């Protein structure tokens, strides 16, 4: 991990609904990402502030998932810099990203179908466990104490997301909407400073979207977790987000509040499909 000098963060502000938005938590500086001769992201800069819900939107193929993979450390850009909590971040391994305080959900659900809901959520605590493999195998001493403490935290998340009734159910037996909620629970179990959500509403019906929207707002409000999400449902984006960055063909074409983005003609033409009058 490559860390450099601390960068100054601008002062925060309070939103109309009383939430406090702090200084810059993560900053993407002139990010360019290529796959061979294909440019997935071209010279994009934006920031994510502490306590906000930041949306990344754009048409299919715009580079949104690639950008989320850069934020999460899965992709390393050929050009540009990623700064997190005032420090420049270099190439990192997945467990280093988790320990840094970044967790995510996936567009395609990535859970262990044969394991129970409780055990799936417990995997989100793995980077916090210090006991050796021998201690864990014997479930003795430090391993026993750790598991009891981690299970207590997981039970709190289960209560928070209202999935008590399925806590012992194998994930493979659950309907799609509940699987998405379990995946959110697993990400929360890692106690992230920055939570990345890749299309959290994809494939859901109206009722499931309403539930997920409520939980996202509650996570942000009650835990103070900063959230960056990719979402195609514009109604959800406009209702949830404090700020929105818009991508098209790997470039940034808009960045601002939902109201500012909604009235941006470049965004209207490229994303909403309405031509100039």
N, C-alpha and C positions, 0 to 999 in steps of 0.2 A: 504494500500500500504506500503510495507516494503522497506525503503530506507537505504542505508548504505554509507560508506565512498566513496569518489571519487576515481575512478581508472584512472591511467595515460593513455593517448591516444597517439599512435605513430604519428609522423609527416606525413603530407600528401604529395601528389605529383601531378604533372600536366600530364594529358594524352596527347598522340600525337595529338589529335584533339583540345587541348587547354582547356579541362574541368579540374577543380581542384577537386581532391579527397582528402578529409580531413582525420582526425583521426577516431578512432572507434566510431561509433554511437550506434551500438548494438552488444553485444557479447553473444553468447550461450556457456556456459561452462559445458561440460560433461553432456549433457542433456540425460536423460533416461525417457521414457514415456511408461507406461503399461496400458493395458485394461484387467483387470483380469490376466489371465495367458499369454496373448499375449503381446509381447514386440514390440511396434510400432517404437520406437526410442531407440537405444542402444549407450549410451556414446558418443554423438556427440558434437564436439566443432567447432565453426567457428565464424567469425565476419562479420559485415556489416559496411562499411565505409561511412562517410558523402559524398554525391554527386555522389556515384557510382550506377551502375545498377548491382545488384547481382542476379544471376540465381541459382535456386535450381532444379536439374533435376534428373531423375532416372526412372526405369521401373515402371509400374503400381504396386501398393502395396509396394513401396519402403519406404513410410512414409513421402512423401513430404507435403501432405496436413496436416498431423498431425504436422509436424514441423512448417508450416505456422500458424496453430492454436496455437501453443506454442508461437510463435513470437507475435501474435496478442493478447495474453492473454486469449484466449478462453479455452485452456487447460493449466493445471498447472502440470509440470513434477514432478514425484516422486523423481527424483534425478537431481542434477545439479543446475545451477544458470543462470538467465537471467539478463543481465546488459544493461541499456539503458541510453545514454547520461551521462555515468560515474557513474551511481547509480544502485545499485542492486534493481531489481523489484520483488516484492512479488505478491501474488494473487490480482487481480484487477477486478472490475466490468467493463462492456463494456463502459460505459460513461467515466470512469476514463482513460481507454485506449485511447479513442478519445481525451480527454483533454490533455493527455500526448503527443499527436502529431502523432498517428498511425491510418491510415485509410486503408481500403481494398476493393477489389472487390471479387466476389465469382465465383467459377467454374460454379455453376448453378445460373443464373441471379436472383437477389433478389431485385426486384423493385415493386412499387405499380402500377399495370396495369391500374387501373381506374383513376389514377391521371395524370395530364399533365407532360410533360418533365420538365417544369419549377418548378412545385411543388415537383417533385421527387428530383431534385437537391437541392431545398431549405431544404429538410430534412437533408442534410449534414451539415447545419449550426445550427442545433438545440442545440448543446452543448454550442454554443456561445451566445444564447439568454438569457437575464437576466430578462426580464419582467415577471410579475406574470401571472397566468392563468386569473385573472380578467381583467388585462390590455390587455391581448391578446384577450379576448372575446369581449371587448369593442373597441379594436383597437384604443387605446387612449394613449397619452403621450409617455412614453418610448417604448411601444410596436410598435407604429406607426413609431417612429424614427428608431428603430432597424430593422423593416421589410424593410424600404426603403434602409437602408445601406446594409443589407444582399442581397436584390434583385439586388443592383448595382454590388456586387461581383459576384453573380450568372450569371448575364448578361455578365460579362467579360469572365467567363468560357465558356458560350454558344458560344460566338464569337470565343474564342480560339479553341474550338473543332469543329467549323463550323457546328453547329446544329441550327442555327437561324430559319431555315424554319420549324422546327418541335417543336419549343419551347412551343406551346400551344396544341400540339397533345397528346392525351392519350397514355401512353406508351404501352398499350396492342395492339395498332394498328400498332406498328412499326415492321419492319423486324429485324431479330436477330442481325445483325451487328450494327445497330443503337442503339439497346437496350444495347449492350456491351459498346458503346460509352457514353450513358447516365449514365450507372453505373460508368464509369470512372469519368464523370463529378461530380457525387454526392460525390465520394471519394475526389476529388480535392476541393470541396466546403468546406471540413473540414480543409483545409490548413495544410495538414500533413507534418511532418518532414520526416516520413517514410511511403511510399506508398507500400502496399502489393497487388500484382496482382496474382490471382489464375487462371492460364490458360487463359490469356486474348485473345488468338487467337483461342481457341477451337471452332470448328464448323464454322469457317469463310472460305470464298473463298480467292483466291490469292489477289484480289484487296482490300478486307476488311482487310486482314493481313498487306498489305503494308500501308494502312491508319493508322491502329492501331500502327504499328511499328513507323511510323513518329510521331504520337502524343506522344508515350512513350518517344521517344528521345527528343521531344520538351519540355515536362514536366520536364524532367531531366535537360535539358540545360537552359531553360528560367526561370524556377522557382527554380532551384537548388535542386529539391526534390530527396531524396534518394529513390531508388526503389529496392524492392526484388520481384522476380517473379518466378512462377512455369510455365514451358512451355515444351510441348513435341516436338514442331517443332525445330529440331536442327539447321536449317538454321537461324531461328529467334534468337535462343539463342546465336549462334556464332556471329551474326551481332550486336546484341544489348548489350551484357553483357561485363562488365569490368572483372568480375571474376565469376567463376562457382563452386558450391559445388555439388558433385554427391553422391546420396544415393542409396543403394541397400539392401533390406531386413532390413531396419531400421538402417543400418550402413553407415558411411561415407567412400567412397572408392576413392574419388578424390576431390581436391580443388586447384584451381589456375586460371590462365588466360584461355580463350577459347583455345588458342594454346596448352597450357600445358595439359589441360583436353583431348583434341582431340588426343594427342599422348600417353596418359596414358593407358597402356595395360590392367590394371584392369577394367578401364572404357570401353574400347573396348570390352572386353570379356563379361562383365555383361550387358552393356547397348546397345552397338552398335551391339552385336551379332557376332563378328568376332573372331575366335579362333586363338591361336598361330600358326605360320607357322612352 
